[in-house]
Amino acid sequence: MRYPASRLPQVGTTIFTQMSQLASEHQAINLSQGFPDFEGPQVLLDRVGEYINKGMNQYAPMTGVEPLRLAIADKIQRCYGRKVCPQAEVTVTSGATEAIFAAIAATVRQGDEVIVFDPAYDSYEPAILLNGGVAKHIQLDSYDFSINWDAVREAITASTRMIILNSPHNPSGATLSAEDIAALEALVENTDILILADEVYEHILFDGRHHLSLHRYEALAERSFIVSSFGKTYHITGWKIGYCVAPAALSVEFRKVHQFLTFSTSTPMQYALADYLNLDKDHDQALGEFYQAKRDRFNMAMQDSRFQFTPSQGTYFQLMDYSNISDINDVEFVHWLVKEVGVAAIPLSVFYQKAPPGLRWVRFCFAKRDETLDQALERLIKA
């Protein structure tokens, strides 16, 4: 039998899965894949069991259970001062990755161009390609990972359908500035360009920074799919629950895809999240301080290593330059690191369409218990 040719011939098993498997095989400490090794709030976890026992075990409404959509709208008002309609503009999804795919599938047509900033999260381009679009890659500055808006302006054509923004940025930890927002507003004004804002690390910023969510800017919000993640905020990545906020007209199209992609998301977990959002409105506001302590613990110890770095501005990732340790490429280096040092990391080059020559950066996840970080640091300092 002849099978159809692959629609994604260049895509294999993700580097995240590969490195986690290698970490397991070599009994290495896994600082590669971006998940915590600690639990979410106990009250939230307990609520799930309560709703299971109450019989909330059948399909949720396609758009999400009403209490959760109301709580999301309240949270956006509280955090960003923006009023959104929980019925027409908020959709609960099976993770942020599903929301990203649905937004692209709903709006990108054959030949449409989507601007992507490298290094970029690896789900963007496959979603663009599967829906007939063309990913136009623009490299961020190789030093501070800032956006060259002149390059963006030059890349925009009559076929430009969408710009994908990610702030705080995975993998670099960089964040958008007020100047970035002003440049974006000027570029898209009087155009039909849509924006997909990946804001899953919205509450994890450091050193007094504030998240410049597109919710704060009405001219941008009215053309945007804004995607968030409960997994990142509440340390429950395995629940795979996120949400997308978009204007009513865009949400209609988004939901047409969502209903045939996953239709709905775990019912008892949605009710539990709705309760917790209303019970603890300080959790997301304290998240930056919580993770900054972990970043600082990691970075302070790494000052005694041969790695070089600039402290991450946000997310729970830290890039490290290993130039003083080896001149091998970053993929080879992470394999050496996991086998010989006993710590798993992610090579930065996998986030690029075409990585800059001489790239010597790897990404570590510091969303770990202090004892896990200390064990990893003891090994890394000797590398």
N, C-alpha and C positions, 0 to 999 in steps of 0.2 A: 504494500500500500504506500502511496506517495502522500506525505503530509504537506499541508500548506507551508510556504516559506514563512519564517519568523517575521513578525511585524516589529520586533525589537531585537534584531540580530546582534547588536552591540551590547546588549544588556545580559549580565550574568547574575550570579548570586551576589547580593550586596556585600560591600566591604564590612559592614556592621555585623552581618551574620558570620562572615568568614573569620573575623577577628575574635568574636565571642566563642566560636568553635575552637580556634587555636588556643585561646585562653584556657578553655576547659581541658583540652588535650595536654597542655603543658603545666597545669595547675598554676597558671599565672593569675595575677590580680587584674581584673577586667576594668580598666579605665577607658575602654574604647566606646562601646555602645552607650548611648545617652539615657540611662535609666538609674534611678536611685537604688541603693541596696538597703533602704529603710522604708518603713510603712507610712501611709498617709494617716491623717488624724483618726484616732480611734472612734470618735463619735460618728464620723462619716462611714467608717467600715461597719460599725454596729447597725447603722440605719439600713444598710443593704439587707442584712439578715432579717430585720424587722419587716421590711417590705416584701421579701420573699415569703415570709410566714403569713403575711396579710393577704397573699394571693395575687400580688402584682407581678404576675409571671407570663402574661400574654403580650401580644404586640402593643407597643406604644404607638401613639399617633405618628404619622409619617414626619411631621415637622418637629416632634418632640413633645413631651408631656407639658401641659400648660403651666404647672407650678414652676418648672425649670425655665421655661421661656420668660415667664414673668420675672423670675429671679435674675436671669441674665440681663434683661432690660433694666432692672433696678441697679445692677452692678455697673453697667455702662454709664448710667446717669450719675452714680456715685463717684466713679473713677474718672470719667472724662467729661461730665457735664452735658452729655448728649442724650436726648430723648429718642428712643427707637420704639417701633411698634412690635410688641412681642408676637402678635398674630401674623403680621405681613412681612416682617423683616428679619426675624430670628429663626434659624433652623439648626436643630441639634443633629450632629453627624457622628458616624462611627470613626472617630478620630479626626485630627486635623488633616491627615493625608487624604482621607476620603473627601473632605471639604475642598481641598486644593484641586483634586481631580474633577470633582463635580463642577466647580467654577470654570475650569478650563473647558471641559466637555460641553458646558452649556453655551459658551460664547465664541470659542475658537473654531473657525471654519477652514476648509481646505485652502492652503496658501497664506493664511493669516500669519503675521509675524508677532512673536512674543519676546520681549526683551528680558533677558535673564542676566543677573550679575554673578560672575564667577569670582571666588568659589561659591557654589550654589548647592543647596540641599538636593539630594539625588532623585527625588520624585518629580521635580518640575519638568525636566525635558521629556521623560517617557510619556507623561500625560499630554504634553504638547504634540509629540509625534503621533501618538495613537489617535489623536483627533484631527490629524491632517495639517497641523500648524508647523511653523518653522521657528525654531529657537534661535534668536540672535544674541550671542554671548558677548557681554562687555566685561572686561576684567576690572575688578576693584584695584585701587592702589596697592602695590605689593608691600608697602610699609605699614600704613594705618588702615587699609581696607575701606577707604572713603570712595565715594562715587565721583567719577569725572563726568559732570553734567554736559560738558561740551561734546564728549563722546556719545552721550545719550542723544543729544540733539541731532548729531550727524547720523545716528542709527535709525532715527524715526523716518518712516516712509508712509506713503498712502496706504500700505498694507499693514501697518502696525495696529494690532488689535488690543494688546495688553502689555503692561509692565508689571513684573513680579518683584515686589519688595519684601525683604525679610529683616526686621529689626525688633529686638536685638538679634544680631546676625549669627547664624550657625553656618560655618564653624568658627568664625573669627572672634565673635563677641563684640564686634563694633556696633555702634548705635547711630541712628540718624540725628542730625542737628537741625536747628531752626532754619539754617541756610539751605539744607537739603530739602526741607519741606517747601520753602519759598521757590527753589529752583524747579521742583516737581510741579507745583501749582502753575508756574509760568509756562512750563513745557506742554502741559495737557490742556490748558485753557483754550477754548474754542476748537477742541478736537473731539473725536468720539472714542479716544483711547480709554480703555478700562484699566483698573488697577486691582491686582490681587495682593493684598497685604497679609503676609504670613507673620502674625504677631504672637506666636505661641509662647514666647519667653517674655511677654509683656510686663510681668511683675518682677523679673529678675534683672535689676540694674543696680550698679554699684557707685560708690563714691558720690552720693547725693544727686545722681542723674535722675531725670524724670522721663518716662516713656512718652514719646511724641506719637501717640496712636493717631491713625487717620480719623478716628472718631472725633478728634478735637478740631478737625478742619472740614467744615461742611461742604466746601467746593470739591474736596477730594472724596469725602465719604459718599457723596451722591453718585460717584462713578466707580465705587470700590466694593469688592468682596473682602471683608475683614474677618480673618480666620483666627480663632483662639483655641486653647487646649486646656481641658481640665486635668489631663494627665500630668502636664508640666507643673501646674499650679498646686495640685494637691498630692503629688508624689504617687500617682496611680496610673502610670503609663500603660499598664496591662489592661486597664478598663477600656482603652481606646474610645474615649468620648471627647468630642470637641464641638465647636459650633461655628456657624458662619452668619455674619450680619451683613445684609446688603439691602439696597433700596427695593421697594416692593416689586417693581418691574423686573429687576435682576433676580430677585428671590423666586419669582414665579418660574423662570427658566432654570434656575439652580435646582429647584425642587423637582422639576420634571426629570432631571438626571438622577438626583438623590433617591427618588422613589423606586427606580429600577436598578439602582446600584446596591443599596443596602436596605432600602425602604425605611427601616426604623432601627433604633438603638436600644440597648438593654434597659428594660422598663424599671426594675427595682433600683438600678444604679442611678437612673435619672431622678427618681423621686428622692433618693438619698442625697444627691447633689443639691437638689432644690432646697431641701431642709437645711443642709450645711451652709449654703450661701446665705441663707437668712439668719442662721444661728451665729456664725462667726464671720463678721464683716471685716475683721482685722487681719485675717490670715494672709490675704493677698498683699496687704500693705506691709506686712512684716517679712515677706519672702526675700526681698532684696538683702536685708540685714542678715537673715538666716544664711543665705548662700554666700554673701560677702565674707562671712567668718570662715567658711570652708575654702573660698578662693584664697584668702589671706594666709590660712594655715598651709595650704599647698604651696603657694608662691614663696612664702618666707623660708620654708625648708628648701625649696628648689634653688634658692640663692647660693646654697652650698654645693650645688651640682655644676656640671659643665654645660647645662642647658642655659639658653638665653631667652628672655621673654619681655613683653610689655603686658602689664596686667589687663585682663579682660574687662571690658566695660559692662558686659551683661551676659546672659545665658549661664549655664553651669559648665561651660567649656573654657579651657585655657590652651592656647597655642604655645608650643615650645620649639625654639630653634636649636637643632642638634649639630650645627656646623662644627662646633668644637670637639665633637665626639667622633664623627665619621663624615666621609664625603660620598657615601653610597646614596642611591636614590631613596626617597621616603618609603616606598613600598618595601624595598629590601630592608630598610632600617626597622620598620615595625615588626617584621618577621624576626629579625635578630633580637629585637627588644623583648619580644614575648618568649623566645626560646632561651636566650642567654641571660636576660635580666629578670624575667618573670613578671613583666607588666605589659598589658595590652593597650595599644593606642591606635589612632586612625591616621593614616597618611593624608596630608592636605591635598595632594595632587588629584585624588579621586573626586574632588568637588569641582574640578575644572574640565571644560571641554578640551582645552589644550593648556597644560600647566606651564608656567614660566620656567625657563631653563634654570637649573641650579636650585630648585626649590628644596629647602631643608627644614620644613615645618611638620610637626605632628600635633594632633589634637588629643588632649586628655579630658576626661569627664571627672569633675570633682564633686558630683552629687552622690557622695558616699559617706558612710559613717566615719567618724574620726579615726577609729582603729583601722579601718580599711585604708584610708589615706596614709596613715602613719606607716603601715606595712609597705605600701607601694613606695612611699618616699624613701624609706630606708634602702630599698633596692635601687631606686632611680639615682640617688645621690652617689652611688658607687659606679654608675655607668660611665 
